[in-house]
């Protein structure tokens, strides 16, 4: 019985590994997954031509995240594969992770100002990148602040 269970487990593991290899070999950051494979439309499930841009609102809410609405966060995708994030307000990291974009493609963040409604999920996004094996450095741009110690550079130094 133990041998049969072990063989069943190994066969299942091998099938999953083969599926992952197949998906990795055909996946592209700018080519969408055919709708027929999804059964429902999701942002990013359509092809993006080299001269096109896609803007996805991941959060448009108030400073305190709500169950169905995160604070400010905009994902901008270019046809050449570049991706930019404008703001990372509280509650948006969950919606960003749901896009299933590898974190190595999400390395450019622009912050409108340094309040929680525009940068509240920056620490979790940074930590999520380390957990999700981000190999490219996270780059963050934002306002300088009234004095140097209140600007983006000192605020993101630990990230």
N, C-alpha and C positions, 0 to 999 in steps of 0.2 A: 504494500500500500504506500509506504514512504517513497519507494522508487517511482511509482506511478505519479504521485503528487509532485515530486521533484521534476520529472520529465514534462509534466503538464506546465509547471511554472516556467521551466526553461524554454519550452516551445512558445508560450505566450510572450515571454521576455524577448525572444528572438524576433517574433512577429512585430512587436512594438518598435524594436530597434531598426528593423528593416523599413517600417513605415516612416520613422523619423528621418532616416537617410534619404528616402524618396522625397519627402516633403522639403528637406533642406536643399536638395539638389535642384528643385524646381521653383523655390520661393524667390521673389524679387521684392525689394522695397518700393518699387514704383508700379509693378504689375499686379493688378487685383486678382483675387481668388474668384473664379467664375461663380456667378450667383447660383447656378444649378448645384454647386457643391455646398453652398451655405444654406439654401432654402429660405433665406431672408436677407434683406439688404443691410450691410454694415458699412460705415465710412471706411474707405480704403479698399473696398471690394470691386472697384472699377479701375481700369487702366488709367494712368496719368501720362499724357504725352509730354515729350521734352519741353515744349513751350507752354505748358499748363501749370496751374497752381490750384491747390485744394486748401481751403480753410475750414477747420473743424472747431466748433465751439464746444469745449470740454467743460466749461464752467462759465456761468453768466450771472451768478447769484450774489448775495450779500456777503459781508465778512464772515458771518457764522454759517457754515455749511448746513444744508438741509438734506434730508434723506434722498431727495430727488433732484437736488440742485447744488452744485459745487460753486465756490467763488471763482473769480476771473481766471480763465486759462484758455488760450487759443493755440491750436496746433496748425502750423503752416507747412505744407508739403509742396516741394517743387518737383517738376518732372525730371530733373537731373538727379533726384535722390536726396537732395538736401532737405532737412527738416529743422524747423525753428519752433521754440515755445515762447509765447508771449504771456508772461505772468504764470505763476503757479500758486494760485489762491487755495485756501483751506478746502479740503475735500476733493481736489482735482486729481490727485495722484491715482486714486482708484479708477477714475474714468480714463486716465492716460494708460494705465496698465491694461485696461480692457481692450485697448486698440491693438495689443499684441505686437507692437513695434519693438524690435530689439533695442535695448538701451544704448548700444553703440551708435545708433542712428539719431539718438536724442541727446545731443551734446551741446546745443546752443540755446541758452535761455536769456530772454530779455525781460527785465522787471520794470514795470511802469512806476512804481514807488514802493517804499519799504514798509507797507502795512500788511497785516495778516491776510487781507482780502486779495493781495497780489503776490505774496511770497510765503504764505503760511505752510505750504507743502514742499518748499524747497529742501528742508532737511530730510523728509521722508523720501523725496525723489532722489536725492543724493545717495542716501543709504540703500534705496532700492536698486540703484545702479551697481553698488558693490555686491549686493546679494545676487543680482541678475548678470553678473560677470561683465560689467561695462569695462572695456579695455581702453576706450578713448577718454581723455580728460573732459570733465564737465566744465564748460565755459559759461560764465554768467556776466551779463552786462546790466547796468542799472544806474540810477541817479547818484550823484556825488554827495548829496546831503548838504545841509547848511554849513557844517564844518566837517573836516575830513573823517573824524571818528564816527560820524553818523551816516556815512555813505555805504555804498554797496560793497566796496573792497573790504573794509573791516568786518562788515556783517557776514560776508561769505568766506572769510579767511579760514575758518575751521572746516569748511566744506570743501 
